[in-house]
């Protein structure tokens, strides 16, 4: 794993967004490097600013959980939305949850269903489950 990280770091240092995102993941989980959530945030941020959807999603999760940064639901939603707008299913599902419960955004059951529908259409199981609950309870949609 050390060689993998060494080569990935070379690409990341040259501005390669996917390499930067992968290096963030290496630091997040301690893969070939010592686990360091703050360094993970640094690398995810570099990749996310270049439009890398995986990095945007991961950065959203880190802000949501307060990993390597102070917990900030609004910034979590900001980064999650960027990934969701690129079709990232997990981000779309997380954004649906944020709207359903008002986490970092104003509660909006209709928007929650819209985002969960996008993720569900991609086969995302959690979003499909959430849609089932929404239809069962009439949350953002008519009971059906």
C-alpha positions as semicolon CSV with decimal commas, in nm:
position;residue;x (nm);y (nm);z (nm)
1;X;0,000;0,000;0,000
2;X;0,290;0,238;0,055
3;X;0,380;0,231;-0,315
4;X;0,019;0,290;-0,406
5;X;0,011;0,597;-0,183
6;X;0,346;0,722;-0,314
7;X;0,228;0,714;-0,675
8;X;-0,112;0,853;-0,585
9;X;0,054;1,140;-0,397
10;X;0,266;1,225;-0,703
11;X;-0,047;1,256;-0,916
12;X;-0,234;1,443;-0,641
13;X;0,048;1,695;-0,607
14;X;0,014;1,764;-0,979
15;X;-0,352;1,851;-0,930
16;X;-0,512;1,523;-1,043
17;X;-0,855;1,541;-0,878
18;X;-0,924;1,167;-0,863
19;X;-0,581;1,106;-0,708
20;X;-0,649;1,381;-0,454
21;X;-0,979;1,218;-0,364
22;X;-0,814;0,876;-0,333
23;X;-0,541;1,023;-0,113
24;X;-0,814;1,172;0,106
25;X;-0,962;0,825;0,141
26;X;-0,620;0,681;0,227
27;X;-0,586;0,932;0,513
28;X;-0,948;0,886;0,620
29;X;-0,907;0,512;0,672
30;X;-0,533;0,481;0,731
31;X;-0,465;0,291;0,407
32;X;-0,088;0,294;0,352
33;X;-0,055;0,605;0,571
34;X;-0,130;0,690;0,932
35;X;-0,499;0,773;0,973
36;X;-0,536;1,151;0,977
37;X;-0,884;1,294;0,930
38;X;-0,758;1,652;0,899
39;X;-0,529;1,556;0,611
40;X;-0,820;1,364;0,458
41;X;-1,026;1,685;0,464
42;X;-0,740;1,878;0,301
43;X;-0,715;1,633;0,010
44;X;-1,090;1,592;-0,029
45;X;-1,124;1,971;-0,039
46;X;-0,867;2,003;-0,318
47;X;-1,047;1,741;-0,525
48;X;-1,394;1,871;-0,439
49;X;-1,305;2,222;-0,555
50;X;-1,217;2,069;-0,892
51;X;-1,562;1,913;-0,913
52;X;-1,483;1,556;-0,806
53;X;-1,821;1,417;-0,694
54;X;-1,677;1,146;-0,468
55;X;-1,465;1,402;-0,284
56;X;-1,762;1,639;-0,254
57;X;-1,971;1,358;-0,109
58;X;-1,696;1,250;0,134
59;X;-1,637;1,609;0,242
60;X;-2,010;1,643;0,309
61;X;-1,999;1,332;0,528
62;X;-1,698;1,464;0,719
63;X;-1,867;1,799;0,788
64;X;-2,184;1,615;0,889
65;X;-1,996;1,393;1,135
66;X;-1,738;1,647;1,251
67;X;-1,448;1,431;1,129
68;X;-1,130;1,633;1,077
69;X;-1,337;1,953;1,088
70;X;-1,590;2,112;1,321
71;X;-1,937;1,963;1,268
72;X;-2,127;2,193;1,033
73;X;-2,455;2,068;0,886
74;X;-2,488;2,362;0,648
75;X;-2,146;2,301;0,493
76;X;-2,223;1,930;0,486
77;X;-2,533;2,001;0,278
78;X;-2,341;2,244;0,057
79;X;-2,085;1,979;-0,045
80;X;-2,342;1,700;-0,056
81;X;-2,559;1,904;-0,293
82;X;-2,264;1,955;-0,531
83;X;-2,213;1,579;-0,553
84;X;-2,588;1,513;-0,577
85;X;-2,620;1,755;-0,868
86;X;-2,362;1,543;-1,052
87;X;-2,576;1,232;-1,007
88;X;-2,395;1,082;-0,705
89;X;-2,662;0,845;-0,569
90;X;-2,537;0,830;-0,209
91;X;-2,521;1,210;-0,198
92;X;-2,873;1,233;-0,341
93;X;-3,000;0,997;-0,072
94;X;-2,820;1,191;0,203
95;X;-2,966;1,516;0,069
96;X;-3,311;1,356;0,078
97;X;-3,255;1,270;0,443
98;X;-3,135;1,624;0,517
99;X;-3,455;1,769;0,370
100;X;-3,680;1,512;0,538
101;X;-3,547;1,600;0,884
102;X;-3,432;1,960;0,836
103;X;-3,061;1,887;0,886
104;X;-2,864;2,187;0,761
105;X;-3,160;2,297;0,546
106;X;-3,520;2,394;0,606
107;X;-3,735;2,082;0,640
108;X;-3,904;2,013;0,306
109;X;-4,065;1,672;0,258
110;X;-4,135;1,735;-0,112
111;X;-3,769;1,806;-0,187
112;X;-3,672;1,506;0,026
113;X;-3,885;1,282;-0,195
114;X;-3,743;1,442;-0,510
115;X;-3,384;1,366;-0,405
116;X;-3,465;1,018;-0,280
117;X;-3,640;0,946;-0,610
118;X;-3,327;1,042;-0,805
119;X;-3,115;0,809;-0,592
120;X;-3,376;0,532;-0,595
121;X;-3,387;0,534;-0,975
122;X;-3,016;0,452;-0,966
123;X;-3,088;0,148;-0,750
124;X;-2,990;0,304;-0,416
125;X;-3,151;0,076;-0,154
126;X;-3,166;0,328;0,134
127;X;-3,339;0,583;-0,091
128;X;-3,582;0,317;-0,211
129;X;-3,661;0,231;0,151
130;X;-3,705;0,600;0,239
131;X;-3,947;0,641;-0,053
132;X;-4,149;0,346;0,073
133;X;-4,177;0,514;0,413
134;X;-4,272;0,845;0,250
135;X;-4,552;0,684;0,047
136;X;-4,668;0,478;0,346
137;X;-4,698;0,786;0,566
138;X;-4,784;1,054;0,309
139;X;-4,462;1,248;0,363
140;X;-4,410;1,483;0,068
141;X;-4,640;1,266;-0,146
142;X;-4,995;1,137;-0,133
143;X;-5,030;0,816;0,069
144;X;-5,012;0,525;-0,171
